[in-house]
Amino acid sequence: MAVQIRKLDSSAPDFKKTLDALLAFEAETDDAIESSVAKILAEVKKRGDAAVLEYTNRFDRIPNGGAASMAAFDVGQAELDEALAALPEAQRAALQVAAERIRVFHERQKQELNGFTFTEADGTVLGQRVTPLDRVGIYVPGGKATYPSSVLMNAIPAKVAGVQEIVMVVPTPDGLKNQMVLAAAAIAGVDRVITIGGAQAVGALAYGTETIPAVDKIVGPGNAYVAAAKRRVFGTVGIDMIAGPSEILVLCDGTTDPDWVAMDLFSQAEHDELAQSILLCPDADYIAQVEASIHKLLPGMTRRETIITSLGDRGALVKVRDMEEACEIANTIAAEHLEISAEEPLKWADQIRHAGAMFLGRFSSESLGDYCCGPNHVLPTSRTARFSSPLGVYDFQKRSSIIQVSEAGAQTLGKIAAELAYGEGLQAHARSAELRIKS
């Protein structure tokens, strides 16, 4: 089966309309999923551990008649350490090097907990204090999709931020535990691992149960039930984001091996059928070479059916006027992953305002960023890079304002505040400020 990837030209009169239609993605709200998630969350909030135990035994097909208590789902530190020790040496080393690189990068994001203060002429002190969240929940997919890299990317920034306790939940359908995921938890310093998943796990983290403490924020990817649950508990707890399908946008000047670019497009298309892979290039002949590479390399891909659907439904090879226009279009797309595969990548990077992560130069494949470069791979999707950022240390810290008004400062500020408060019709606000003014 051959892939049919659309070819567009930015000079076509209907290009903008066609591009907008290609980019459009709204996660469909499945009424059945929403109804099911609402019921599960309500039951977890009401019945706690009993509901979590019931749903986990049912949905994850826990063997031997299911677990008798929540204690069966806890993974002790010894088991995590054993999983790490039992990994093949190459896998263990890869995880450890990736973890160290992620840690070193995120250390540079850390804001000093002392924050800042400054003193005004009248002695009033103003400032900001930075504090870490107390407890964070990390959701890690299980079953068909297992992502030890996501354990590192979510847990390590939280540790660097100073979070006191990290609780990780990961489903284990049929009771099967992924040893690499457990090993990653050991390396990242996760404090507690519980083998539950789905909406019931999100509910347990958000509301707390008899054995699972409520957290301040839930991060990490999941299926449609997990995403729906995260939307519903937002406000009770913080969440990182509701991630859409994975995306890659490649800006190429025609100087990179076309096989490399084709494989980079595959690297996102293989995630799932809704993933999006787009190439922008001013060279029509080069675009034809990339298309030829796509057809040549596709038969060797183990996930070729997924790639075919993804590229056919949401992919595109776009002929642009020049690299300047490619940058303009890139800012409109605001892709999760942006590769600038060109002779002068920094020149074009200076023109980019919106991207989750930028990969500069032909040797910077997006896949390296997924695993071991250091910057976080939890990135904004569906054009949200226009206003949001990669997951980082700052997501696990919060800021409190410091206001210490001196007696002299109250004489000036009190009059200003009272004037504004009376203007808003809030008498008590005004009087509160005026009482501190010397008569």
C-alpha positions in Angstrom: 0.0 0.0 0.0 1.5 3.3 -1.1 1.3 6.5 0.9 -0.6 9.4 -0.8 0.9 12.6 0.8 -0.6 15.9 -0.4 1.6 18.4 -2.1 0.9 22.1 -1.7 2.2 25.3 -3.1 2.2 28.5 -1.1 1.6 30.6 -4.2 -1.7 28.9 -4.9 -4.7 31.2 -4.3 -6.4 28.8 -2.0 -3.2 27.9 0.0 -4.2 29.6 3.3 -7.6 28.0 3.3 -6.1 24.6 2.5 -3.4 24.9 5.2 -6.0 26.0 7.8 -8.1 23.0 7.0 -5.0 20.7 7.3 -4.0 22.2 10.7 -7.5 22.1 12.1 -7.7 19.6 14.9 -10.2 19.5 17.7 -10.3 16.5 19.9 -13.8 15.1 19.6 -15.7 15.0 22.8 -17.0 11.4 23.1 -20.2 11.6 25.1 -19.7 8.0 26.2 -16.2 8.7 27.5 -17.2 11.9 29.2 -20.1 10.2 30.9 -18.0 7.2 32.0 -15.2 9.5 33.3 -17.7 11.6 35.2 -19.1 8.5 36.9 -15.7 7.1 37.8 -14.4 10.4 39.3 -17.6 10.8 41.3 -17.2 7.2 42.7 -13.5 7.7 43.5 -14.4 11.0 45.3 -17.2 9.3 47.3 -15.8 5.8 47.9 -12.0 6.3 47.7 -9.9 3.2 47.7 -12.9 0.9 47.2 -13.7 2.5 43.9 -10.1 2.6 42.7 -9.7 -1.1 43.6 -13.0 -2.0 41.8 -12.2 -0.1 38.6 -8.6 -1.2 38.4 -9.4 -4.9 38.8 -12.0 -4.5 36.1 -10.3 -2.4 33.5 -6.8 -3.7 33.9 -7.8 -7.4 34.1 -5.8 -8.0 37.2 -5.2 -11.8 37.3 -6.1 -14.3 40.0 -9.5 -12.7 40.6 -8.1 -9.3 41.1 -6.3 -7.6 43.9 -7.8 -7.8 47.4 -6.5 -4.4 48.6 -4.7 -1.3 47.4 -1.5 -2.6 49.0 -1.2 -4.9 46.0 -0.6 -2.0 43.7 2.3 -0.4 45.5 5.7 -1.0 44.1 8.4 -0.8 46.7 11.8 0.8 46.4 13.5 -2.7 46.4 11.5 -3.7 43.3 12.4 -0.5 41.5 16.1 -1.1 42.3 15.8 -4.7 41.1 14.3 -3.6 37.9 17.1 -1.2 37.3 19.8 -3.7 38.2 18.2 -6.4 35.9 18.2 -4.2 32.8 20.7 -5.1 30.0 23.7 -2.9 30.6 23.2 -0.9 27.4 19.7 0.0 28.3 20.6 0.9 31.9 23.5 3.1 30.7 21.2 4.8 28.1 18.7 5.6 30.8 21.3 6.9 33.2 23.0 9.2 30.6 19.7 10.5 29.4 18.6 11.2 33.0 21.8 13.1 33.8 21.5 15.2 30.7 17.9 16.0 31.5 18.9 16.9 35.1 21.8 19.2 34.0 19.5 21.1 31.6 16.7 21.6 34.0 19.0 22.7 36.8 19.6 25.8 34.7 15.8 26.6 34.8 15.7 26.6 38.6 14.7 29.9 40.2 16.2 30.6 43.6 13.7 29.9 46.3 14.6 33.2 48.0 13.2 35.0 45.0 13.8 38.7 45.2 13.0 41.8 47.4 13.7 45.5 47.1 13.2 48.3 49.5 11.6 51.6 48.5 12.7 55.0 49.8 10.1 55.0 52.6 11.1 51.6 53.9 8.4 49.6 52.2 9.6 46.2 51.1 8.3 44.4 48.0 9.3 41.2 46.5 8.6 37.6 45.4 9.2 34.3 47.0 9.5 31.1 44.9 8.4 27.8 46.5 8.1 24.3 45.1 4.8 22.3 45.1 4.5 19.9 48.0 3.3 16.8 46.1 3.0 16.0 42.4 1.4 13.1 40.6 2.9 11.7 37.4 0.7 9.6 35.0 2.7 7.2 32.9 0.9 5.2 30.2 1.0 1.4 30.4 -0.1 -1.5 28.2 0.6 -1.1 24.5 2.4 2.2 25.0 5.2 2.3 27.6 7.4 5.4 27.9 10.3 5.3 30.3 11.5 8.5 28.7 8.3 10.2 29.9 9.1 9.1 33.5 12.4 11.0 33.3 11.0 14.0 31.5 8.2 14.5 34.1 9.9 13.4 37.3 13.4 15.0 37.0 12.2 18.6 36.6 9.9 18.1 39.6 12.9 16.8 41.7 15.1 19.8 40.5 12.3 22.2 41.5 12.3 20.8 45.0 9.0 18.9 45.1 8.8 17.0 48.3 7.0 13.9 47.1 6.4 12.5 43.6 3.7 9.9 43.2 3.7 8.0 40.0 0.8 6.0 38.7 1.1 3.5 35.8 -1.4 0.9 34.7 -0.3 -2.7 34.4 -2.9 -4.5 32.2 -3.0 -8.2 33.0 -0.7 -7.5 35.8 2.3 -7.0 33.6 4.9 -4.5 34.8 7.3 -2.8 32.3 10.7 -3.1 33.9 12.2 -0.2 32.0 9.5 2.1 33.3 10.2 0.9 36.9 13.9 1.4 36.3 13.4 4.9 35.0 11.4 5.6 38.2 14.3 4.4 40.3 16.8 6.6 38.4 14.5 9.7 38.5 14.0 9.4 42.3 10.2 8.9 42.2 9.1 8.5 45.8 6.1 6.2 45.3 4.9 4.0 42.4 1.3 2.7 42.3 0.2 0.4 39.5 -3.1 1.9 38.7 -4.3 3.9 35.7 -7.2 5.4 33.9 -9.6 8.0 35.2 -9.7 6.3 38.6 -5.9 7.0 39.0 -6.4 10.6 38.0 -9.3 10.9 40.5 -7.3 9.3 43.3 -4.4 11.7 42.8 -6.8 14.7 42.6 -9.1 13.9 45.5 -7.0 11.6 47.6 -8.1 8.3 49.1 -7.4 6.4 52.3 -4.1 5.2 50.9 -3.2 7.7 48.2 -2.5 11.3 49.1 -4.0 14.1 47.1 -1.5 15.9 45.0 -1.1 19.5 44.0 -0.6 18.9 40.2 -1.0 16.0 37.8 1.4 15.8 34.8 2.0 13.2 32.1 0.2 11.8 29.0 -2.6 9.3 28.8 -5.5 8.0 26.6 -8.8 9.7 26.0 -10.1 8.7 29.4 -7.1 10.1 31.2 -7.3 13.4 29.2 -11.0 13.7 30.0 -10.3 13.1 33.7 -7.6 15.7 33.7 -9.9 18.3 32.2 -12.5 17.5 34.9 -10.2 17.7 37.9 -8.4 20.9 36.8 -9.1 23.5 39.4 -9.1 20.9 42.2 -5.5 20.3 41.1 -3.2 21.8 38.5 -2.4 20.0 35.3 0.4 20.3 32.8 -1.7 20.4 29.5 -4.1 18.4 27.4 -1.8 17.2 24.7 -3.0 16.7 21.2 -1.5 14.5 18.5 2.3 14.8 17.9 3.6 17.1 15.3 6.8 17.8 13.3 7.4 20.7 10.9 10.6 20.6 8.9 12.0 23.7 7.2 14.6 22.6 4.7 16.6 24.6 2.2 17.3 21.5 0.1 20.8 20.7 1.3 20.0 17.8 3.7 20.0 14.2 2.6 16.3 13.6 1.6 16.4 10.2 3.3 17.1 12.0 6.6 14.1 14.3 6.1 11.8 11.5 5.1 12.7 9.5 8.2 12.2 12.6 10.4 8.7 12.9 9.0 8.2 9.2 9.8 9.4 9.8 13.3 6.2 11.6 14.2 3.8 9.9 11.8 4.5 6.5 13.5 3.1 7.8 16.8 -0.5 7.5 15.7 -2.8 8.1 12.8 -3.6 11.7 13.9 0.0 12.8 14.1 1.1 15.5 11.7 4.3 15.7 9.6 4.9 18.7 7.3 7.8 19.8 5.1 8.3 23.4 3.9 10.9 23.9 1.2 11.6 26.4 -1.6 13.1 23.7 -3.9 10.5 21.7 -6.0 13.1 19.2 -7.1 14.2 18.5 -3.6 10.6 18.0 -2.5 10.3 15.4 -5.2 13.4 13.7 -3.8 11.9 13.6 -0.3 8.7 12.1 -1.7 10.8 9.4 -3.5 12.6 8.7 -0.2 9.3 8.3 1.5 8.2 5.7 -0.9 11.6 4.0 -0.8 11.9 3.8 3.0 8.3 3.1 3.9 8.3 -0.7 3.3 11.0 -1.1 6.0 9.0 0.6 8.7 7.4 -1.7 11.3 4.6 0.9 11.9 4.1 1.6 8.2 0.3 1.3 8.3 0.2 4.0 10.9 2.6 6.1 9.0 0.6 5.7 5.8 -2.6 6.9 7.4 -0.9 9.8 9.3 0.9 11.1 6.2 -2.1 10.6 4.0 -4.6 12.3 6.3 -2.6 15.1 7.9 0.8 15.3 6.2 2.0 17.6 3.5 5.0 18.5 1.3 4.8 22.3 0.8 6.6 24.3 -1.9 7.3 27.8 -0.6 8.7 30.9 -2.3 11.7 31.1 -0.1 13.0 30.4 3.4 11.7 33.7 4.7 8.2 32.6 3.7 8.8 29.2 5.3 9.5 31.0 8.6 6.3 33.0 8.3 4.3 29.9 7.7 6.1 28.1 10.6 5.0 30.9 12.9 1.4 30.3 11.8 1.7 26.6 12.3 3.4 26.9 15.7 4.4 23.3 15.7 5.3 21.1 18.6 8.6 20.1 17.0 10.3 22.4 14.5 13.4 21.2 12.6 15.4 23.8 10.6 17.5 21.6 8.4 19.5 24.2 6.5 23.0 25.6 6.0 22.4 28.6 8.2 19.9 27.4 10.8 20.5 30.2 13.3 19.7 32.8 10.6 16.2 31.3 10.2 15.7 30.5 13.9 15.9 34.2 14.6 12.7 34.6 12.6 10.8 31.9 14.5 8.5 33.1 17.3 6.3 30.1 17.9 7.5 26.5 18.3 7.5 24.0 21.2 11.1 23.0 20.5 13.5 24.0 17.7 16.0 21.6 16.3 18.7 23.5 14.5 20.9 22.0 11.7 20.7 18.8 9.8 22.2 16.7 12.6 19.6 17.7 15.2 16.9 15.1 14.6 13.8 15.5 16.6 14.2 12.0 17.9 17.3 13.0 19.9 15.2 15.5 21.8 12.6 12.9 22.6 15.2 10.9 24.6 18.4 12.4 25.6 19.4 15.9 24.5 18.2 17.4 27.8 15.4 19.8 27.1 11.9 18.5 28.0 10.0 16.5 25.4 6.6 17.4 27.0 5.7 20.2 24.5 2.7 22.2 23.5 0.7 20.8 20.5 -2.2 21.9 18.3 -0.8 25.5 17.8 -0.7 26.1 21.6 3.0 27.0 21.3 1.7 30.4 20.5 1.1 30.9 24.2 2.5 28.0 26.1 5.9 26.4 26.8 7.6 23.1 27.3 7.2 21.4 30.7 10.0 22.6 33.0 11.1 23.3 36.5 8.9 26.4 36.5 5.8 24.1 36.3 6.6 22.7 39.7 7.4 26.0 41.4 5.0 28.8 42.3 5.5 32.4 43.3 4.1 34.4 46.2 4.2 38.1 46.4 5.9 39.8 49.4 4.4 43.1 50.6 5.7 44.8 53.8 4.4 48.3 53.9 6.2 50.7 56.2 4.4 53.3 58.3 5.6 56.0 56.0 4.6 54.0 53.0 1.0 53.5 54.4 0.5 57.3 54.4 1.0 57.5 50.6 -0.3 54.2 49.5 -3.4 54.4 51.8 -4.6 57.6 50.1 -4.2 56.1 46.6 -5.9 52.8 47.6 -8.8 54.6 49.3 -9.4 56.8 46.3 -9.5 53.8 44.0 -11.6 51.7 46.4 -14.3 54.5 46.7 -14.3 54.7 42.9 -15.2 51.0 42.9 -17.8 51.4 45.6 -15.9 49.2 48.1 -16.1 51.2 51.3 -14.5 48.7 53.6 -11.5 48.5 51.4 -11.1 52.3 51.5 -11.6 52.5 55.3 -9.1 49.6 55.9 -6.5 51.7 54.1 -7.5 55.0 55.7 -7.3 53.7 59.3 -3.5 53.4 58.8 -3.2 57.0 57.8 -2.2 59.4 60.5 -4.7 62.2 61.1 
